[in-house]
Amino acid sequence: MTAPTVQPVTRLIDQPRVDHYAVAARDPNPIHRETPEAYAGPFGRPVAHGMLVLALMSEAMTNAFGEAWERGGSLKVRWRQPALVPVEVTARATLRSESDGVATYDLICEDAAGEALLTGTASVRLA
């Protein structure tokens, strides 16, 4: 199998999405909600959970690799800046190398202005 092109995934992360995730993750941190603490905090408004941003990258890799990604894909990322709600995020993966049956991709999740929210690498064994 040749390493496929990974199609970008773009999604709006708005306050209702953040609120739903907070309930599902049992994360009551007020910095993620429309609270006085969030508006008084260092960013002046709510911040999306990092996992909401990272999930877009996993979705892009799943779309490209399916079960191969689910069985053995790996991510190594670094958050670069907070995703301030609301934010449109695009996850992109660019093939870096293909060697010994493993494809490695450079990753970026960026906001609509092109600012990096997270960067990293993904690796997956090719079937």
C-alpha positions in Angstrom: 0.0 0.0 0.0 1.2 3.5 -0.9 0.8 6.2 1.8 -2.4 8.0 0.9 -3.0 11.8 0.8 -4.7 12.8 4.1 -7.6 15.2 3.4 -7.9 18.1 5.7 -10.7 18.2 8.3 -12.2 21.6 9.2 -14.7 22.2 12.0 -16.1 25.1 14.0 -15.5 24.6 17.7 -18.2 26.8 19.2 -19.4 27.1 22.8 -22.2 24.5 22.5 -19.6 21.9 21.3 -17.2 22.8 24.1 -20.1 22.6 26.7 -21.1 19.2 25.4 -17.5 17.9 25.5 -17.1 19.3 29.1 -20.1 17.2 30.2 -19.0 14.1 28.4 -15.4 14.4 29.7 -16.6 15.4 33.2 -14.4 18.5 33.0 -16.0 21.3 34.9 -13.0 23.7 34.5 -14.6 27.2 34.2 -12.0 28.3 31.7 -13.8 26.3 29.1 -17.3 27.7 29.8 -18.9 31.2 29.6 -18.0 32.1 33.2 -16.6 35.1 34.9 -13.4 33.1 35.4 -13.0 32.5 31.7 -13.5 36.2 30.8 -11.2 37.3 33.7 -8.6 34.8 32.7 -5.4 35.3 30.7 -7.2 34.8 27.3 -10.3 37.0 28.0 -12.7 34.3 26.9 -13.4 30.6 27.0 -10.7 28.2 25.7 -11.6 25.0 23.9 -10.4 21.7 25.3 -7.2 20.6 23.6 -8.7 17.2 22.9 -11.4 18.8 20.7 -8.6 20.2 18.5 -6.6 17.0 18.6 -9.7 14.9 17.7 -9.8 16.6 14.2 -6.4 15.2 13.5 -7.4 11.7 14.5 -10.5 12.1 12.3 -8.4 13.0 9.3 -6.1 10.1 9.9 -9.0 7.7 10.4 -10.6 8.9 7.1 -7.4 8.2 5.3 -6.4 4.9 6.9 -9.5 3.4 8.6 -8.9 0.4 10.7 -5.1 0.6 10.2 -5.1 3.9 12.0 -7.4 2.5 14.8 -5.2 -0.6 15.3 -1.8 1.1 15.4 -1.7 4.7 14.5 0.3 7.0 16.8 0.3 10.7 17.4 3.0 12.9 19.0 1.9 16.5 19.3 2.6 19.8 21.0 0.1 22.4 21.7 1.3 25.8 20.4 -1.5 28.2 21.5 -5.0 28.0 23.0 -8.1 27.6 20.7 -10.2 30.6 21.7 -13.9 29.9 21.3 -15.4 30.2 18.8 -12.7 29.0 16.4 -12.7 27.3 13.0 -9.9 24.7 13.1 -8.4 22.8 10.2 -6.3 19.7 10.7 -3.7 18.9 8.0 -1.3 16.1 7.6 1.5 16.1 5.0 3.5 13.0 4.2 7.1 13.3 5.6 8.4 9.8 4.8 7.5 6.3 3.9 9.9 3.6 5.1 9.8 -0.1 6.1 6.0 -0.1 5.7 5.4 2.9 8.0 4.1 6.3 6.8 5.0 9.3 8.9 3.2 12.6 8.5 3.8 16.1 9.7 0.7 17.5 11.4 -0.8 20.9 12.0 -4.1 22.1 13.4 -4.5 25.8 12.6 -7.2 28.5 13.1 -8.8 30.4 10.2 -5.9 33.0 10.3 -3.4 30.2 9.8 -2.0 30.3 13.3 -0.8 26.9 14.6 -2.8 25.6 17.5 -0.9 22.3 17.6 1.9 20.6 15.6 3.4 17.2 15.6 3.8 13.9 13.8 1.6 10.8 13.1 2.8 7.4 12.1 0.9 4.4 10.8 1.8 1.0 9.5 0.7 0.6 5.9 -1.3 -2.5 5.2 
